[in-house]
């Protein structure tokens, strides 16, 4: 009798392990049936919006691992998910919903964002204090909201700023992690530079703005492929040598977010405005060269045989949305953005979720080969709608 119970227990455990592996794969398979069949732009944009609001309430967990088998072991070891990844998912959704409200005055967008604020902050401060720099883009997304009192939330912004200052290295720029202080990642430009500029402008801290400018300009000096303006994943501050892949798609996205938002926010009177604008033009001209015929960018942008990446495409769509205000490149930017949105429409599931975004990067030179849905992509697509 005891042996029978043991056998039943083993079989039950085996069933649970198999189910944990198979259910996500089955869900992905069935959700891709009739993908890309939403042709009407109005219907498509509404579906993307509705999915964004749904995900802000209940943000899907983005996996750390690419494993599809024995996922339960990764869960038990703590290798399945991490809060740092979730920060930039939620930030993108807030940025997208805020942009939607600003353009359309859709009250539901405002309502969902306000609900998120009540669940995340108390008396303007974090309910759970973030400890990693990835959270700064979430602080930026809140700082970007026009309908709230920014003074109320200043305690949370001050703590985000302190997180940045704690990672300033001997070269005067900001590291990504305390254990990688000798490297400067392109991701960090997207995570911190828009926040630094907006925080500096709203709370009269010119030193914060100066730090953002230094972060971008120093990366331009050491992290770009000579004469091509293609960013590398990272560079070493002592050797000044680039490390990792040139042309990593989402790396372009991180740089694009940091550059275009910082430039857009920076007041015209700031002497660095024109300097950043030159970088915007150089980056736009480079990125347009690598846009595929179908409107997408590959996960390695300079290798058109590599898989298309929706997260790169969505972030660059937002970049071109804002860069189109520069007269010399306006028509090219509008065209690039429109083609990017058409591609994103073609890979949208029937429930409004945009598919085929590259998964989370594991380390320098270790890039995910998982391409699935990503709330980050959803938010920047939403941000790019007219």
N, C-alpha and C positions, 0 to 999 in steps of 0.2 A: 504493500500500500504506500509506504513512504517513497519507494522508487517511482511509483506512478506520479506522485505529487511532484517529485523532482523533475521527471520527464515533462510534465505539464508546464512547470515553471520555465524550464529551458526552452520549450516550444513557444511559450508566450513571449519570453524575452527575445527570442529569435524573430518572432513576428513583429515586435515593436521596432527592433533594429532595422529590419527590412522596410517596414512602413515609413520610418523616418527618412530612409534613402529614396524610396520610390514615390512617395506622395508629392514632394516638390517637383520631381521630374515629370510626373503625370500632369500636374497643374500647368507647368510651363508648356508641355506639348499641346494640351487641349486649348490653352489660351492663345496659341498661335494659329489656330484654325481661323481662316478668313482675315488674317492680319493684313493691314494696309488697304482695306476695302472701303474705308470712309473717304469719299471723294469730295464732299462738300466742305469747304473750309470753315463755315460757320458751325456746322455740326461737329467737325473735328475739334475746333477750339473749345467748344463747350464740353466735350468729352474729356479733353486734356485738363480743363479747369476743374471739372467735377472729380476727376481722379486725384488731382492735387489737393483739393479740400479733404477728400477722404483720407489721403495719406498723411496729411498734417495731424489728423485726429489719431491715426493709428499707423505710424511710420513703419514700413517693412524693414526687417532686419537685413542689413547687407553683410554677407558672409566675409569673414577673413580668409577662409580657405577656398580653394578651387575643387576640393575633394567632393566627389559625388557618391562615394561608397563609405560605409562605416562612419557616417556623419556623427552618430551618437558618441563616438570616441572623441571627436573634436569638441563636441559640446561639453563632455565631462572634463576634458583637459583645459577648457577655457579658451580654445582656439577657434571658436565658431563666430563670435561677434565681439565688438568692442565699441564703447561709447564714442570714441574719437571719430569713427566713421559716421555714426549717426548724426553728429553735430552738423556736418556739411550737407547731409540730406535735408534736415529740417530747415537749415538756413536758406537753401535754394527754394524750398517750397514757400517760405515766408516772403522772400524777395519776389517770387513770381506772383503770389497772391496780392502783395502790396502794390506791385506794378499794375496788376489787373484792376484793383480798386481805383488807383490813381487815374487810369484811363477810362474806366467804365462806370465808376461809382457803384459797383456791384456790392450790395450790402452784405451778402452772404460771405464774400471774401473777407470783409472787415470783421464780421462776426467770428469766423473761424480763427483768424489771427488773434483776436482778443481772447478767445477761449484758450488758445495756446499760451498766451502771456500769463493768464491767471494760473495755469497749471505749472508754469516754469519759474515764475518770479513771485516774491512776496515783499511788499513794500519797496519795490524797485530793485531788489537784490535777488541773486540766484537762490533758489531753494536748495539746489545741490551745486556746490561750487566746482566749476570745471578746473582741471589741473593741467590740461594740455592746450597747446596753441591752436589746435584745430577748432576749438570752441570760439575763437575770436570772430570767425565769419558769422557765427550765430549771433554774437553781440552786434556785429555790423548790421545784420538783417533787421534787428530790433531798432537800432539807431537810425535806420533808414525809413522808419515808419513816421509819417507826418502827423497822424491824427492823435498821437499820444503825447503826454508831457515828458520830454526827454530828461528834464531835471529829476523827475521821480526815479528814473532808471539809471541815474548817474552812478550809484554805488556799484552796479554790475559792470558798467563801462570802465570805471576806474580799476576794477579788479582784472578785467580783460587787458587793459593797458599795462598793468603791473606784470601780468603773465609775459607780455612781450618784452618789457624792460629786463625781466629776469633772464632772458635768453639772448641779450645783446652781448656779442663777443668782443674780442680784442680789436677786431677790425671795424667795430662800430655798426655792424649789421646783425640781423637776428637769425639765430639758429632755429632748426625745426624741433629738435629734441635735445635734452640735456646730455644724452649719450652720443650725439652726433654734432658736437659743437664745432668741429673742424670743417663741416660741410654746410653749404647754403643751397637749399632745395628750391626748385621753381614753384613747388606747391605753396611755399610760405608767402610768395608774392600775392597769390590769390587770397590766402587766409588772412593776412594782416594789413596789406597796404590800403585797401578801401576804408577799413575801420580807422586806421591811423589818420588818414586825411580828413574824414568826416568828423571824427572825434576832435581833431585839432581845430577844425573850422567852427564847430558848434560850441566848444568849450574853451576857445581861445588859447590853444596850446600849440604854438608854432613849432616847438621841438618835436611834436608827434608827426607833423607834416614833413619836417626835415628828415625824420627817420624813414618814412615811406619813400621819399625821393631817393635817399641814399640806398635803400634796399633795391629799388628798381635799377638805378643807374649803375650800381656796382655789379648787379647780375648782368646787365647789358655789356659790361666790360669783360667779365670773365666767364660768363655762362652761355654766350652766344657763339654759334659757328661763324667764323670769319666771313664777312662779306655777304652772308645769307640771312642773318637775323633769325636763325632757327635756334630756339632754346634747347639746352641740354637739361637732363634731369637734375643735375647738381654740379657744383664745383668745389674744390678743396681750397680753403682760404689761405693755406700756407704755400702750397705749390702753385696755386692759381690755375690748376689744370681741371678741365671738365671731366666729370665722372658719370657714367651711365649713358643712356641712349639720347642721341640728338634726334629730334622729330617725334618723340613720344606724344601721341595725340592729346591726351588729357593734360600733359605738361604744357602744351600750347594753350589749352583751355585755362589752366591756372594762371598762366602769365597774362592771357587776354583779360580775364576778370580783374586781376589786380591793376593792370595798366589802364583799362578803359574806365573803370569806376573811379580810380584815383584822378585821372585826367578830367573826367566829367565833373567831379566834385570840386576840384581845385579852382579857386577864384581866378578870374582873368587877370587880376592885378599881381598875382604871384609870379615872380620871375621864372619859375620852373614850368609854367603852363606851356610855353612854346617848346621847351625841351621835351616834355612828355608828348606833345603833339607830334613831334618828329618821329618819336618811337612808335606812336599809333600808326602813322603813315607807313613806316618801314615794315611794321608787323603785318599790316593789312595787305600790303603788296606781296609780301612773302606768302601769307596764308592763302591768298587767292590762287596762286600758282599751283598749290597742292590740292585744291578742291576737285573732287572727282566729278565726272560727267553727271552722275546721278545726284549731285549736290552735297554728298557726304565727304567727310575726311576719314582716312583710314587711321587705325590705332598707331601705326607708324606712318606719319603723313607723307614721308618721302619714299614710301614703298607702296605703290598703288595695288600690289597684289595682296597686301595684308588686309585683314577684315575691317569692314566699316565700323566706326565707333560713334554711336549716337550721343554719348556724353561730350565728345570733342565737337561734334556738329552743333549741338545745342548751345554750348558756351561760345562758340565762334559766331553763331547766329546772333547772340546777344551783343558780342563785340561789334559786329558789323551794323547792328541796329543803331548803336551810339556813334560809331565812327562815320556813319553816313552824313553827319552834320558838318564834316570837313569837306569843303567844296571841291578840292582837287581830286578826291577819291570817292565822292558821293555816289555817283552812278554805279561804279564797280561794287561798292559796299551794299547798295540796295539789291543789286542783282545776286550777289553772293548770299545775302540773307534769304532772299526769296527761294533760291534753289535749295538752301539748307532746310528751310521749313517744309518744302515739298518732299524732301527725303524723309524728314521726321514723320510726316504724315503717312508715308508709304510703309513705315515700320511701326505703326501704332496698332496695338491690339484692339479688338472690338470693344473692350471696356474702357478705352482711353489711355491705357498705359503704353508709354513709348518703350520699345524693346531694343535689344542689342547694344547696350552700353557695357563697356569694359568694366570688370570687377575691380576690387581694391588691389592696389600695388603692394607687394610683399616686402620690397626693399629695393635698394639701388640695383638696377639691372634685372629685377625679378618681377615681371609684369603678368597680370592675370590673363588667362585665356578663357575666362568665363565671360560671356556676353549675354546680358539679361536686362531686366528692368532696373532702373535706378532713380529714386525720387529726385536726386540732384539734377538729372537730365530733364525730368518733368518740369522742375521749377524754372530752369533757364529757358526751356522752350516757351513756357507760359510768359516769362519775362519779355520774350522777343516778339510777341504778337502785336500787331498794329492796334 
